[in-house]
Amino acid sequence: MLYFVYKELALGYLLFSFLSALGVLQWVAARYRLAGLALLDYSERRTWGYALGTLLIAGSAVWFFSSQWERILTPGPAGSELSLLFGIGAACALAVTFTVATFPQRLHRDAPQQGGDNGSQTVAIGRTTGRLYLPSDPTAPMPAICLVPGLGAGDRESMETLAHHLVQNRLVALVINPDEELYSYPETLAVLPAATSLLSKRPEVDPERLGALGYDLGGDLVIRAASAHKQLKAVAALAPILVDTPVDLDLMSEMPYAQALRWARDRKRANLRMELNALEYRASIAPRPFLLLYGAEDRLVNKAPIAEWGAQHENWVTHEVIQGAGHLNLVDHPMTLQIVTRWFKEHL
């Protein structure tokens, strides 16, 4: 039978273990860059995680021993009671961390995107739809890029940010809506040809200067579709999946636990990657210019085949790494916007 002796002492042990565990988790989040365990955003300043962790651990210790000193020196809870209190405190700290860590991710997804929907219009692309972005004063004919988002909740918003940046630099952009049609195989193979067909018929667009860009699984789709669709003159893939993704703590480097769990168990993502089999079709893009781009902090993609491919085909593959960028924040990273825009202007 459990016997805690003093209710105040038991609650003190519980709060002490909770705050200490919370501090340890912040040290781990900062040390290993695990966004899924971070109470604050430590991506730019890891010292904040160390400082907060130290404050929680030291502060809870000072408070506990100063307020409970007399009771600690008298007979208190036995080992089983202490183990239970410490276990409950640590479990509560982990639960609170998982919950709070979702808010920075949600705020990032819900943040208003640059430019709004000014200058865009909804268009039909086969059995799906998209948003067409045109410069306010188009001077025909202009190059155009079809943008294919990944299989994620915030990927379309990131693509719209990229589209606005392209339009500001005198490029037409078409963002395909990430609906069921886009991620159903083999129907997905017809989406990009339909999109380029639509673009080639627009009076503002030069049909001889069409490009495509895909992100995440959208990158796999662009590689697969471009291998047979020769009308595309320049192709870019941002963090394409290509091979199996990790299912360990690397997932929590960029996303909360619940999202990481869904990612790891997402059979639709895994099946679509295997069905597209983009790694086997990548060489068919040659000799057209191809841009491979990913973040240096991306641990959701196996970058080995990407780096090997870029090294072997330097004559037609441009291989870029964005320092400080991960997988989920790659598309709208300022360096990505600059590199992608400059590359397309040079090759279209």
BELGI-V853634 format. One record per pair of residues at least 24 apart in sequence whose C-alpha atoms are under 6 Angstrom apart, sorted by the first residue. I is the first residue (numbers start at 1). J is the second residue. Records with the same first field share a line. If there is no record, write none. Layout:
I=J ; J
This chain:
4=77
5=76
14=85 ; 89
16=60
17=86 ; 89
18=89 ; 90 ; 93
19=56
20=57
21=90
22=93
23=53 ; 56 ; 57
24=53
26=53
27=53
33=253
34=252 ; 253
35=252 ; 253 ; 254 ; 255
36=101 ; 252 ; 255 ; 256 ; 257
37=97 ; 101
38=101
39=100 ; 101
102=256
109=154
114=161
125=194 ; 195
126=194
129=177
130=175 ; 176 ; 177
131=174 ; 175
132=174
133=172 ; 173
134=172
135=167
140=204
141=204 ; 205 ; 206
142=205 ; 206
143=171 ; 205 ; 206 ; 209 ; 210
144=171 ; 172 ; 173 ; 210
145=173 ; 210 ; 211 ; 212
146=173 ; 174 ; 212
147=174 ; 175 ; 213 ; 214
148=176 ; 214 ; 218
149=214 ; 215 ; 218
150=215 ; 216 ; 217 ; 218
158=331 ; 332
166=341
209=348
211=235
213=237
215=239
216=240 ; 241
217=241
220=278
223=278 ; 282
224=278 ; 281
227=284 ; 285
234=289
235=290
236=290 ; 291
237=292
238=293 ; 294
239=294
241=301
242=278 ; 279
245=300 ; 301
250=299
289=316
290=317
291=317 ; 318
292=319
293=320 ; 321
294=321
295=321 ; 322 ; 325 ; 326
296=321 ; 322 ; 323 ; 325
297=325 ; 326
298=326 ; 327
